[in-house]
Amino acid sequence: KPNILELQSHSYPIDTKHFDDVFKYQVLSQFENIEEEVSGLLIKSENYQALKFLEPKYTDKQGDGKIKCVYIDPPYNTGNDGFVYKDSFKSASWLSMMNDRLEVARKLMREDGVIFTSIDDNEVNNLHTLNKQVFGHENFISNVTILANKGGQDYLRLSKVHEYLLVYSKT
């Protein structure tokens, strides 16, 4: 069990959803310039909204991006994930949705930036083709197989145990 000195010597993330507005503003008022004092940014949001939110701050006057790494976990387009957002697009509609997100992500990325996109069997081939169109075939880095469920899922009489992580660079 850590003592008070050990606790004070480390930085810890704070999830403000557990506090009322008065306390949130008290915490924020402790920072003279929060942008300079915070070393990172984590956004939990619908992908397109998050990317568009970042656009003004993370592109320079010439329109070049400043972000080194993007990770997107889009809807897998299975229609049965239990998400609150739509997850049962026609493949062409899903690809159009993803194209919008990938185009904005590419704009936000630095020249040496990379993008990681999680996906499963339902759309991996389509997403790979779309990524090649947006980022270029020459910028494909890897298709990483992720062990998602060691026990497997009942999936059309097959045991589904993996998903994918498509990795592309901007240049």
Phi, psi and chi 1 to 4 in degrees:
 res  aa     phi    psi   chi1   chi2   chi3   chi4
   1 LYS       -  124.3 -167.1  171.4 -175.5 -179.6
   2 PRO   -71.7  148.7   22.2  -28.5      -      -
   3 ASN   -91.2  176.4   65.2   38.2      -      -
   4 ILE   -62.9  -36.4 -168.9   70.7      -      -
   5 LEU   -66.4  -38.5  -67.7  174.6      -      -
   6 GLU   -66.2  -41.0  -69.1  171.1  -36.2      -
   7 LEU   -64.8  -38.5  -69.1  171.4      -      -
   8 GLN   -72.8  -20.1  -70.8  175.1  -25.0      -
   9 SER   -86.4    2.5   67.3      -      -      -
  10 HIS  -125.4  157.8  -66.7   85.2      -      -
  11 SER   -99.2  141.6  -63.7      -      -      -
  12 TYR  -130.9  140.6  -60.9   96.6      -      -
  13 PRO   -70.1  150.5   23.9  -29.8      -      -
  14 ILE  -122.2  126.3  -64.0  175.1      -      -
  15 ASP   -96.1  107.4 -171.8  -18.0      -      -
  16 THR   -71.0   -5.4   58.1      -      -      -
  17 LYS   -66.0  -16.6   74.0  178.5  179.1 -174.6
  18 HIS   -87.7   -0.7  -58.5  -68.8      -      -
  19 PHE  -124.1  156.5  -56.2  104.3      -      -
  20 ASP   -78.9  168.6   62.9   28.4      -      -
  21 ASP   -61.0  -37.5  -73.9  -18.4      -      -
  22 VAL   -59.6  -47.3  171.8      -      -      -
  23 PHE   -66.1  -39.6 -179.4   75.3      -      -
  24 LYS   -57.9  -45.5  -71.0  177.6 -162.4  179.4
  25 TYR   -70.7  -30.2  -71.2  114.0      -      -
  26 GLN   -64.7  -43.2  -74.3  175.3  -20.2      -
  27 VAL   -63.1  -48.4  168.8      -      -      -
  28 LEU   -62.8  -32.6  -70.9  172.6      -      -
  29 SER   -69.7  -13.1   71.6      -      -      -
  30 GLN   -76.2  -12.9  -60.6  -56.9  -55.0      -
  31 PHE  -101.0  127.9  -64.6   94.0      -      -
  32 GLU   -73.4  -44.7 -169.4  169.5  -44.6      -
  33 ASN  -141.1   90.4 -173.7  -17.9      -      -
  34 ILE   -60.0  -32.2 -164.6  166.1      -      -
  35 GLU   -60.9  -36.7  -64.6  -70.5  -29.7      -
  36 GLU   -80.4  -26.1  -70.3  179.6    7.2      -
  37 GLU   -92.8  -17.6  -63.6 -175.6   47.6      -
  38 VAL   -95.0  131.3  174.9      -      -      -
  39 SER   -93.4   -4.2   62.5      -      -      -
  40 GLY  -158.5  177.5      -      -      -      -
  41 LEU  -144.3  127.7 -179.4   63.8      -      -
  42 LEU  -122.1  124.4  175.4   65.2      -      -
  43 ILE  -119.3  125.7  -62.1  174.9      -      -
  44 LYS  -106.7  107.1 -176.7  177.7  179.5 -178.3
  45 SER  -162.8  172.5  171.3      -      -      -
  46 GLU   -64.1  135.9 -167.7  -80.2  -33.5      -
  47 ASN   -52.4  -50.1  -67.4  -45.8      -      -
  48 TYR   -65.0  -43.3 -171.2   73.5      -      -
  49 GLN   -61.8  -42.2  -68.5  171.6   -4.1      -
  50 ALA   -64.4  -44.8      -      -      -      -
  51 LEU   -64.4  -43.2  -68.8  166.2      -      -
  52 LYS   -66.6  -33.2  -69.0  -57.6  -78.3 -177.5
  53 PHE   -62.8  -38.2  172.1   77.6      -      -
  54 LEU   -77.1  -23.4  -65.8  171.2      -      -
  55 GLU   -53.1  -49.9 -162.3  169.5   10.1      -
  56 PRO   -63.2  -35.6  -17.3   26.4      -      -
  57 LYS   -83.8  -30.9 -179.4  172.7  179.8  161.4
  58 TYR  -109.5   24.1  -69.8   96.2      -      -
  59 THR  -129.4  142.7   52.6      -      -      -
  60 ASP   -86.5 -176.0   62.0   22.0      -      -
  61 LYS   -62.8  -25.6  -68.5  177.5 -177.1  175.4
  62 GLN   -85.5   -2.9  -67.9   76.6   35.0      -
  63 GLY    86.9    8.7      -      -      -      -
  64 ASP   -82.4  141.3  -64.1  -35.1      -      -
  65 GLY   -78.0  161.3      -      -      -      -
  66 LYS  -120.5   -2.0  -61.3  177.7 -177.9  179.0
  67 ILE   -92.1  132.9  -65.3  177.3      -      -
  68 LYS   -89.5  -29.2 -171.7  169.7 -174.8  178.7
  69 CYS  -142.7  132.1  179.6      -      -      -
  70 VAL  -124.1  134.5  175.0      -      -      -
  71 TYR  -123.4  125.0  170.8   75.8      -      -
  72 ILE  -122.4  132.3  -63.1  179.0      -      -
  73 ASP  -119.9   80.7 -172.5    6.2      -      -
  74 PRO   -75.9  170.1   32.2  -36.4      -      -
  75 PRO   -60.6  135.5    4.9   -6.9      -      -
  76 TYR   -77.9   -2.7  -75.5    8.9      -      -
  77 ASN    64.8   40.8 -150.8   26.5      -      -
  78 THR   -95.5  -24.7   60.9      -      -      -
  79 GLY    80.6    1.5      -      -      -      -
  80 ASN  -137.6   27.0   61.5    1.1      -      -
  81 ASP   -85.0  -12.1  -69.4  -22.1      -      -
  82 GLY    77.1   17.4      -      -      -      -
  83 PHE   -76.9  158.1  -65.5  121.9      -      -
  84 VAL   -79.5  -17.1  -66.0      -      -      -
  85 TYR   -96.9  164.8   53.5   81.1      -      -
  86 LYS   -62.2  132.3 -173.1  174.1  178.8 -179.5
  87 ASP  -139.8   40.7 -174.7   33.4      -      -
  88 SER  -149.8   54.6   58.5      -      -      -
  89 PHE   -76.9  155.3  -67.2   91.9      -      -
  90 LYS   -65.4  148.6  -60.4  -81.6 -172.7 -151.1
  91 SER   -54.9  -42.3 -168.8      -      -      -
  92 ALA   -64.7  -39.3      -      -      -      -
  93 SER   -66.9  -40.0  -63.2      -      -      -
  94 TRP   -62.6  -43.8 -174.7   85.6      -      -
  95 LEU   -65.1  -37.4  -77.3  168.2      -      -
  96 SER   -63.7  -44.2  178.0      -      -      -
  97 MET   -58.8  -46.6  175.8 -163.7   73.0      -
  98 MET   -67.7  -36.5  -73.2  -56.1  -58.8      -
  99 ASN   -58.5  -44.1 -176.2   68.7      -      -
 100 ASP   -56.6  -44.9  -66.9  -16.0      -      -
 101 ARG   -68.6  -43.3  -76.0  140.7 -178.4   82.2
 102 LEU   -67.3  -36.7  -66.1  175.0      -      -
 103 GLU   -63.5  -44.4  -69.4  -74.8   -9.1      -
 104 VAL   -67.4  -42.2  175.4      -      -      -
 105 ALA   -58.9  -44.4      -      -      -      -
 106 ARG   -61.7  -40.9 -173.3  177.0 -169.0  -71.2
 107 LYS   -62.2  -36.5 -178.6  178.5  177.8 -176.6
 108 LEU   -76.7  -19.1  -71.0  169.7      -      -
 109 MET   -79.6  144.2  -68.9  165.8   59.6      -
 110 ARG   -67.7  167.8  -62.2  177.8   -4.4 -178.8
 111 GLU   -61.4  -31.4  -69.6  -56.7  -53.3      -
 112 ASP   -97.3   16.3   62.9  -15.3      -      -
 113 GLY   -76.3  158.5      -      -      -      -
 114 VAL  -130.2  155.8  -67.0      -      -      -
 115 ILE  -128.6  136.0 -175.8  166.9      -      -
 116 PHE  -115.8  129.3  -60.4   83.7      -      -
 117 THR  -129.3  120.2  -49.8      -      -      -
 118 SER   -80.7  145.0  -66.3      -      -      -
 119 ILE  -164.6  160.0 -162.1   66.4      -      -
 120 ASP  -114.7 -167.1   72.1   -5.6      -      -
 121 ASP   -60.4  -28.4  -66.9  -23.2      -      -
 122 ASN   -59.2  -39.5  -69.8  -67.3      -      -
 123 GLU  -131.8   10.3  -65.2  -72.7   -5.9      -
 124 VAL   -58.3  -43.4   67.0      -      -      -
 125 ASN   -67.5  -42.3  -68.8  -33.1      -      -
 126 ASN   -65.1  -41.6  -69.8  -31.0      -      -
 127 LEU   -67.1  -38.0 -175.9   57.3      -      -
 128 HIS   -61.1  -44.9 -171.3   47.0      -      -
 129 THR   -62.5  -43.1  -60.3      -      -      -
 130 LEU   -64.2  -43.5 -179.8   60.1      -      -
 131 ASN   -59.3  -39.5  -88.7  -47.8      -      -
 132 LYS   -62.8  -37.2  -77.1 -169.2  -96.1 -174.7
 133 GLN   -69.3  -40.6  -70.2  175.0   -2.3      -
 134 VAL   -78.6  -44.3  172.8      -      -      -
 135 PHE  -103.0  -16.4  -66.6   98.1      -      -
 136 GLY    95.3  137.5      -      -      -      -
 137 HIS   -56.0  -37.9  177.6   74.8      -      -
 138 GLU   -67.0  -14.6   67.6  -79.8    2.3      -
 139 ASN  -100.1    7.8  -65.3  -41.8      -      -
 140 PHE   -69.9  129.2  170.1   67.3      -      -
 141 ILE  -103.7  -51.8  -63.9  173.7      -      -
 142 SER  -166.5  156.5 -176.1      -      -      -
 143 ASN  -115.5   99.5 -179.0   -3.0      -      -
 144 VAL   -87.9  128.6 -179.9      -      -      -
 145 THR   -88.0  126.8  -57.5      -      -      -
 146 ILE  -109.7  127.3  -52.9  -67.5      -      -
 147 LEU   -75.1  107.3 -179.2   60.6      -      -
 148 ALA   -94.2  -29.3      -      -      -      -
 149 ASN  -155.3  100.0 -176.2   -8.5      -      -
 150 LYS   -57.2  -33.2  -69.7 -179.5 -176.4  179.6
 151 GLY   -80.4  -18.3      -      -      -      -
 152 GLY    83.8  163.3      -      -      -      -
 153 GLN  -120.4  150.8  -63.0  173.8   -9.6      -
 154 ASP   -74.4  109.4 -177.6   20.0      -      -
 155 TYR  -137.4   93.2 -177.2   70.6      -      -
 156 LEU    51.0   47.6  -58.1  174.4      -      -
 157 ARG    68.3   11.3  -61.4 -175.3 -165.0  149.8
 158 LEU  -118.6  154.2  -63.4  173.9      -      -
 159 SER   -93.2  105.0  178.8      -      -      -
 160 LYS   -86.7  119.6  179.6 -177.7  169.0 -161.2
 161 VAL  -124.8   -2.3  -63.8      -      -      -
 162 HIS  -136.2  161.3   65.3  -84.1      -      -
 163 GLU  -134.5 -176.3  -65.9  174.8   -6.1      -
 164 TYR  -128.6  156.8  -56.6   97.1      -      -
 165 LEU  -130.3  106.6 -174.8   66.7      -      -
 166 LEU   -84.7  132.1  -61.8  177.8      -      -
 167 VAL  -122.7  123.3 -174.4      -      -      -
 168 TYR  -132.1  152.1  -79.4   80.1      -      -
 169 SER  -105.0  162.7   62.3      -      -      -
 170 LYS   -74.1  -43.5 -177.9  173.0 -178.1  175.9
 171 THR  -135.9      -   59.9      -      -      -
